[in-house]
Amino acid sequence: MNSKPSTILVIDDDPDIVRILEHAMQEEGHSVLTGQDGQMALNLARSRHPDLIIMDVQMPMTNGLKALEFLRKMPETKDIPIIFLSGARSEIIYPMIANAPRVAFIKKPIDLEQISSLVRELLEKYSKPR
């Protein structure tokens, strides 16, 4: 993997989850951007080009699934890997993201070890040249 730290965008409307994930990703050596809704995810992804996004599904304004739809339509964000987090039942979320490339799903409550492992896996698999 590249020596430059990866930039992770963490988006969730629960500020506690944002803080926990921000701290965990920083502990792993990543640079972290944060936001509270899907619109912020879109704005930050377009302007800051993160290497990976960790995003809640159910959020105000623009939900995670709608944000995914917009992100995949823009050339500058279409290839960013996304880890979705949700408290919704898996059988509801999986069909909505099953065919989406570079997308993974983790059920809440969050498991930091599982998230960190998946972040490493996706960054190794999809890291862009620096």
C-alpha positions as CSV (number, residue, x, y, z in Angstrom):
1,M,0.0,0.0,0.0
2,N,1.0,3.6,-0.5
3,S,3.0,5.4,2.3
4,K,0.8,8.5,2.2
5,P,-2.2,8.2,4.6
6,S,-5.5,7.4,3.1
7,T,-8.3,9.9,3.4
8,I,-11.5,8.5,4.9
9,L,-14.8,10.3,4.8
10,V,-17.1,9.4,7.7
11,I,-20.8,10.4,7.4
12,D,-23.4,9.7,10.0
13,D,-26.1,11.7,11.6
14,D,-25.2,10.3,15.0
15,P,-22.3,12.5,16.3
16,D,-21.1,9.8,18.7
17,I,-20.6,7.3,15.8
18,V,-18.8,10.0,13.8
19,R,-16.4,10.7,16.8
20,I,-15.8,7.0,17.4
21,L,-15.1,6.2,13.8
22,E,-13.0,9.4,13.4
23,H,-10.8,8.4,16.3
24,A,-10.5,4.8,15.2
25,M,-9.5,5.7,11.6
26,Q,-7.0,8.3,12.9
27,E,-5.5,5.6,15.2
28,E,-5.0,3.5,12.1
29,G,-3.0,6.4,10.5
30,H,-5.7,7.8,8.2
31,S,-6.7,11.4,7.5
32,V,-10.4,11.8,8.3
33,L,-13.1,14.1,7.0
34,T,-16.6,14.1,8.7
35,G,-20.1,15.1,8.0
36,Q,-23.7,14.5,9.2
37,D,-25.8,13.9,6.1
38,G,-25.7,12.6,2.5
39,Q,-25.5,16.1,1.1
40,M,-22.3,16.7,3.1
41,A,-21.0,13.4,1.8
42,L,-21.6,14.5,-1.8
43,N,-20.0,17.9,-1.3
44,L,-17.0,16.6,0.6
45,A,-16.5,13.7,-1.9
46,R,-16.5,16.1,-4.8
47,S,-14.2,18.6,-3.3
48,R,-11.8,16.5,-1.3
49,H,-11.7,13.1,-3.2
50,P,-11.5,10.7,-0.3
51,D,-10.0,7.2,-0.8
52,L,-13.0,5.6,1.0
53,I,-16.3,6.6,2.5
54,I,-18.0,5.1,5.6
55,M,-21.6,6.2,5.5
56,D,-24.8,5.6,7.3
57,V,-27.8,4.6,5.2
58,Q,-30.6,6.4,7.0
59,M,-29.8,10.1,7.3
60,P,-31.7,13.4,6.9
61,M,-31.7,15.4,3.7
62,T,-30.0,12.9,1.3
63,N,-29.9,9.3,2.6
64,G,-26.9,7.1,2.0
65,L,-28.5,5.2,-0.9
66,K,-29.4,8.3,-2.7
67,A,-25.9,9.7,-2.1
68,L,-24.5,6.5,-3.6
69,E,-26.6,7.0,-6.7
70,F,-25.3,10.5,-7.1
71,L,-21.7,9.6,-6.3
72,R,-21.7,6.8,-8.9
73,K,-22.9,9.3,-11.6
74,M,-20.0,11.7,-11.2
75,P,-16.6,10.8,-12.8
76,E,-14.6,12.1,-9.9
77,T,-16.4,10.0,-7.3
78,K,-17.7,7.0,-9.2
79,D,-14.9,4.7,-8.1
80,I,-14.7,5.6,-4.4
81,P,-15.3,2.5,-2.2
82,I,-18.1,2.9,0.3
83,I,-18.9,1.0,3.5
84,F,-22.5,1.4,4.5
85,L,-23.5,1.3,8.1
86,S,-27.1,0.7,9.1
87,G,-29.3,-0.4,12.0
88,A,-31.9,-1.6,9.5
89,R,-32.2,-5.3,8.9
90,S,-29.7,-6.7,6.5
91,E,-32.3,-8.3,4.3
92,I,-33.7,-4.8,3.6
93,I,-30.3,-3.2,2.8
94,Y,-28.6,-6.0,0.9
95,P,-30.9,-6.0,-2.1
96,M,-30.5,-2.3,-2.5
97,I,-26.7,-2.5,-2.7
98,A,-26.1,-6.1,-4.0
99,N,-25.1,-5.0,-7.5
100,A,-23.3,-1.8,-6.5
101,P,-19.6,-2.1,-7.2
102,R,-17.1,-1.2,-4.5
103,V,-19.8,-1.2,-1.8
104,A,-19.8,-3.1,1.5
105,F,-22.3,-3.2,4.4
106,I,-21.8,-3.5,8.1
107,K,-24.8,-3.7,10.5
108,K,-25.0,-1.4,13.5
109,P,-24.1,-1.5,16.4
110,I,-20.6,-0.9,14.9
111,D,-17.7,-3.3,15.5
112,L,-14.5,-1.3,15.2
113,E,-12.4,-4.3,14.5
114,Q,-14.7,-5.4,11.6
115,I,-14.8,-1.9,10.2
116,S,-11.0,-1.5,10.4
117,S,-10.5,-4.8,8.7
118,L,-12.9,-3.9,5.9
119,V,-11.3,-0.5,5.5
120,R,-7.9,-2.1,5.1
121,E,-9.2,-4.7,2.6
122,L,-11.0,-2.1,0.4
123,L,-8.1,0.3,0.4
124,E,-5.7,-2.4,-0.6
125,K,-8.0,-3.7,-3.3
126,Y,-9.0,-0.3,-4.7
127,S,-6.3,2.1,-3.8
128,K,-5.5,4.7,-6.4
129,P,-2.0,5.7,-7.4
130,R,-0.6,8.7,-5.5
